[in-house]
Amino acid sequence: MTNKVILIIDDDDILRNALAKGLRKDGFDIITSPSAENATDILKRIRVNAIVLDRMMTGMDGLTFLKKIRGTGDTTPVIMLTAMTGAENAIDGLSGGANDYLAKPFQIRELVLRLNNIIKNAPSVEPTAPNGMTFINNEFYISDPTDTTSPTKILALSGEEKKLLQHLITPIGNIVPASPMVAKRLRNKINVVLSNLDIITIRGRGYKLVDKTTQTNN
């Protein structure tokens, strides 16, 4: 099972880093953003399992950002954080599209429990494997896309390699941060069996799976 990817959006550097550290200890993969504007760009490139969103931020505020992504059809589960008290503020957040609402200060354990709850109740998104690859019962299988009579073989991957490949294809085009060593091993294994696929490095951002027959590397 792959770790869940959480996007933390908060303009308070200290709080954002503290939340990232605490959630990583609980087994989440974390992406952080200091602003709603930056987070908008991240969500164009990477699918996440949930968002932890501060309501009051400089620039675009959290509630405006939330309404904006909901308006595009994005159903990613969101927990809104706020120092604002009162039932009406909670109602504003929930009616704006938040799945849950957590007032500051709070315990990291409470945030973890609430994240697990909204992720569990969210519609599942299955990995969509590229041409020549099949994902069944938590295993990747390989066949020659140009020869339908060739046998299908299991792709032998370590746990880290499998987790990275699942993130790379959920959806295909994801840019995923990963250990260079793990990415290199996975790239080598894929290159051996499927010449149409490659894993490219996106400098400063991570790795991306591309189909060389249908995509142009930038």
C-alpha positions as a Python dict, from the first residue, in 0.01 Angstrom:
ca = {
    (1, 'M'): (0, 0, 0),
    (2, 'T'): (136, 342, -96),
    (3, 'N'): (167, 627, 150),
    (4, 'K'): (-99, 895, 121),
    (5, 'V'): (18, 1227, -25),
    (6, 'I'): (-85, 1538, 168),
    (7, 'L'): (-52, 1896, 43),
    (8, 'I'): (-11, 2148, 326),
    (9, 'I'): (-96, 2508, 229),
    (10, 'D'): (-2, 2766, 493),
    (11, 'D'): (188, 3094, 475),
    (12, 'D'): (325, 3050, 830),
    (13, 'D'): (665, 2886, 773),
    (14, 'I'): (698, 2760, 1130),
    (15, 'L'): (353, 2600, 1143),
    (16, 'R'): (380, 2459, 790),
    (17, 'N'): (714, 2293, 865),
    (18, 'A'): (591, 2163, 1202),
    (19, 'L'): (283, 2007, 1040),
    (20, 'A'): (497, 1851, 767),
    (21, 'K'): (733, 1700, 1025),
    (22, 'G'): (448, 1563, 1237),
    (23, 'L'): (256, 1411, 946),
    (24, 'R'): (568, 1250, 799),
    (25, 'K'): (619, 1072, 1131),
    (26, 'D'): (272, 923, 1085),
    (27, 'G'): (364, 782, 745),
    (28, 'F'): (227, 1047, 508),
    (29, 'D'): (418, 1179, 208),
    (30, 'I'): (413, 1557, 233),
    (31, 'I'): (419, 1841, -19),
    (32, 'T'): (415, 2195, 120),
    (33, 'S'): (309, 2527, -28),
    (34, 'P'): (345, 2878, 120),
    (35, 'S'): (51, 3022, -74),
    (36, 'A'): (-272, 2938, -250),
    (37, 'E'): (-125, 3064, -577),
    (38, 'N'): (168, 2824, -555),
    (39, 'A'): (-65, 2540, -453),
    (40, 'T'): (-277, 2600, -763),
    (41, 'D'): (31, 2527, -977),
    (42, 'I'): (117, 2217, -774),
    (43, 'L'): (-231, 2070, -821),
    (44, 'K'): (-199, 2108, -1198),
    (45, 'R'): (96, 1868, -1187),
    (46, 'I'): (42, 1636, -893),
    (47, 'R'): (-256, 1446, -759),
    (48, 'V'): (-272, 1441, -380),
    (49, 'N'): (-490, 1241, -143),
    (50, 'A'): (-585, 1534, 79),
    (51, 'I'): (-517, 1902, 143),
    (52, 'V'): (-455, 2074, 477),
    (53, 'L'): (-552, 2435, 409),
    (54, 'D'): (-504, 2745, 622),
    (55, 'R'): (-797, 2984, 592),
    (56, 'M'): (-624, 3319, 656),
    (57, 'M'): (-325, 3373, 424),
    (58, 'T'): (-165, 3665, 246),
    (59, 'G'): (-262, 3683, -121),
    (60, 'M'): (-549, 3449, -202),
    (61, 'D'): (-715, 3334, 122),
    (62, 'G'): (-794, 2968, 188),
    (63, 'L'): (-1170, 2996, 144),
    (64, 'T'): (-1134, 3164, -195),
    (65, 'F'): (-883, 2899, -304),
    (66, 'L'): (-1116, 2621, -190),
    (67, 'K'): (-1413, 2761, -381),
    (68, 'K'): (-1189, 2803, -686),
    (69, 'I'): (-1074, 2439, -699),
    (70, 'R'): (-1423, 2310, -624),
    (71, 'G'): (-1544, 2518, -916),
    (72, 'T'): (-1308, 2324, -1146),
    (73, 'G'): (-1452, 1992, -1030),
    (74, 'D'): (-1159, 1906, -803),
    (75, 'T'): (-1296, 1681, -527),
    (76, 'T'): (-972, 1634, -331),
    (77, 'P'): (-1060, 1607, 41),
    (78, 'V'): (-976, 1926, 231),
    (79, 'I'): (-933, 2002, 600),
    (80, 'M'): (-946, 2375, 664),
    (81, 'L'): (-742, 2516, 952),
    (82, 'T'): (-830, 2845, 1117),
    (83, 'A'): (-775, 3060, 1423),
    (84, 'M'): (-1121, 3209, 1364),
    (85, 'T'): (-1376, 3081, 1612),
    (86, 'G'): (-1751, 3055, 1601),
    (87, 'A'): (-2005, 2835, 1431),
    (88, 'E'): (-2055, 3073, 1139),
    (89, 'N'): (-1690, 3049, 1038),
    (90, 'A'): (-1711, 2671, 1040),
    (91, 'I'): (-2029, 2688, 832),
    (92, 'D'): (-1854, 2917, 581),
    (93, 'G'): (-1570, 2670, 543),
    (94, 'L'): (-1791, 2363, 512),
    (95, 'S'): (-2033, 2533, 273),
    (96, 'G'): (-1734, 2648, 66),
    (97, 'G'): (-1637, 2286, 6),
    (98, 'A'): (-1424, 2178, 303),
    (99, 'N'): (-1465, 1819, 418),
    (100, 'D'): (-1365, 1906, 772),
    (101, 'Y'): (-1280, 2215, 978),
    (102, 'L'): (-1020, 2229, 1257),
    (103, 'A'): (-969, 2526, 1489),
    (104, 'K'): (-624, 2629, 1608),
    (105, 'P'): (-458, 2531, 1833),
    (106, 'F'): (-494, 2156, 1783),
    (107, 'Q'): (-304, 1834, 1847),
    (108, 'I'): (-126, 1671, 1552),
    (109, 'R'): (-290, 1342, 1647),
    (110, 'E'): (-634, 1495, 1595),
    (111, 'L'): (-530, 1616, 1251),
    (112, 'V'): (-400, 1268, 1162),
    (113, 'L'): (-728, 1106, 1266),
    (114, 'R'): (-933, 1356, 1068),
    (115, 'L'): (-710, 1313, 761),
    (116, 'N'): (-745, 937, 774),
    (117, 'N'): (-1121, 974, 803),
    (118, 'I'): (-1171, 1206, 504),
    (119, 'I'): (-930, 1002, 289),
    (120, 'K'): (-1110, 679, 377),
    (121, 'N'): (-1444, 830, 274),
    (122, 'A'): (-1315, 983, -50),
    (123, 'P'): (-1383, 811, -385),
    (124, 'S'): (-1087, 592, -478),
    (125, 'V'): (-874, 666, -785),
    (126, 'E'): (-709, 358, -935),
    (127, 'P'): (-375, 388, -1113),
    (128, 'T'): (-408, 400, -1492),
    (129, 'A'): (-118, 204, -1638),
    (130, 'P'): (42, 317, -1966),
    (131, 'N'): (56, 115, -2288),
    (132, 'G'): (236, -216, -2232),
    (133, 'M'): (180, -218, -1856),
    (134, 'T'): (-107, -353, -1646),
    (135, 'F'): (-176, -298, -1276),
    (136, 'I'): (-374, -582, -1115),
    (137, 'N'): (-401, -690, -751),
    (138, 'N'): (-127, -452, -643),
    (139, 'E'): (122, -589, -898),
    (140, 'F'): (255, -450, -1226),
    (141, 'Y'): (258, -674, -1533),
    (142, 'I'): (444, -610, -1858),
    (143, 'S'): (364, -713, -2216),
    (144, 'D'): (497, -604, -2556),
    (145, 'P'): (251, -335, -2679),
    (146, 'T'): (338, -421, -3041),
    (147, 'D'): (283, -797, -2999),
    (148, 'T'): (-50, -903, -2848),
    (149, 'T'): (57, -1269, -2854),
    (150, 'S'): (355, -1217, -2623),
    (151, 'P'): (322, -1348, -2267),
    (152, 'T'): (252, -1108, -1980),
    (153, 'K'): (522, -1105, -1714),
    (154, 'I'): (524, -962, -1366),
    (155, 'L'): (753, -662, -1318),
    (156, 'A'): (971, -742, -1018),
    (157, 'L'): (987, -429, -803),
    (158, 'S'): (1093, -349, -450),
    (159, 'G'): (837, -189, -221),
    (160, 'E'): (989, 158, -276),
    (161, 'E'): (998, 114, -654),
    (162, 'K'): (637, -4, -666),
    (163, 'K'): (522, 290, -452),
    (164, 'L'): (704, 535, -679),
    (165, 'L'): (557, 380, -995),
    (166, 'Q'): (205, 395, -849),
    (167, 'H'): (248, 766, -778),
    (168, 'L'): (390, 823, -1127),
    (169, 'I'): (80, 678, -1293),
    (170, 'T'): (-189, 820, -1061),
    (171, 'P'): (-244, 995, -1291),
    (172, 'I'): (15, 951, -1565),
    (173, 'G'): (204, 1280, -1589),
    (174, 'N'): (243, 1323, -1215),
    (175, 'I'): (571, 1483, -1111),
    (176, 'V'): (678, 1292, -801),
    (177, 'P'): (959, 1370, -554),
    (178, 'A'): (1165, 1056, -485),
    (179, 'S'): (1505, 923, -390),
    (180, 'P'): (1739, 946, -693),
    (181, 'M'): (1858, 592, -622),
    (182, 'V'): (1503, 449, -622),
    (183, 'A'): (1413, 645, -937),
    (184, 'K'): (1727, 519, -1114),
    (185, 'R'): (1656, 155, -1025),
    (186, 'L'): (1297, 185, -1143),
    (187, 'R'): (1403, 358, -1466),
    (188, 'N'): (1652, 81, -1542),
    (189, 'K'): (1394, -193, -1485),
    (190, 'I'): (1136, -22, -1705),
    (191, 'N'): (1387, 56, -1983),
    (192, 'V'): (1480, -312, -2006),
    (193, 'V'): (1125, -434, -2071),
    (194, 'L'): (942, -140, -2232),
    (195, 'S'): (1132, 77, -2479),
    (196, 'N'): (835, 315, -2516),
    (197, 'L'): (849, 425, -2151),
    (198, 'D'): (1103, 631, -1965),
    (199, 'I'): (1133, 815, -1636),
    (200, 'I'): (1268, 1166, -1679),
    (201, 'T'): (1401, 1410, -1423),
    (202, 'I'): (1215, 1739, -1376),
    (203, 'R'): (1486, 1952, -1223),
    (204, 'G'): (1409, 2072, -874),
    (205, 'R'): (1070, 1898, -869),
    (206, 'G'): (1107, 1521, -905),
    (207, 'Y'): (1044, 1254, -1167),
    (208, 'K'): (788, 1194, -1440),
    (209, 'L'): (690, 884, -1640),
    (210, 'V'): (658, 952, -2014),
    (211, 'D'): (551, 747, -2313),
    (212, 'K'): (803, 838, -2582),
    (213, 'T'): (561, 735, -2857),
    (214, 'T'): (298, 991, -2754),
    (215, 'Q'): (474, 1262, -2553),
    (216, 'T'): (751, 1511, -2605),
    (217, 'N'): (991, 1564, -2317),
    (218, 'N'): (1021, 1926, -2210),
}
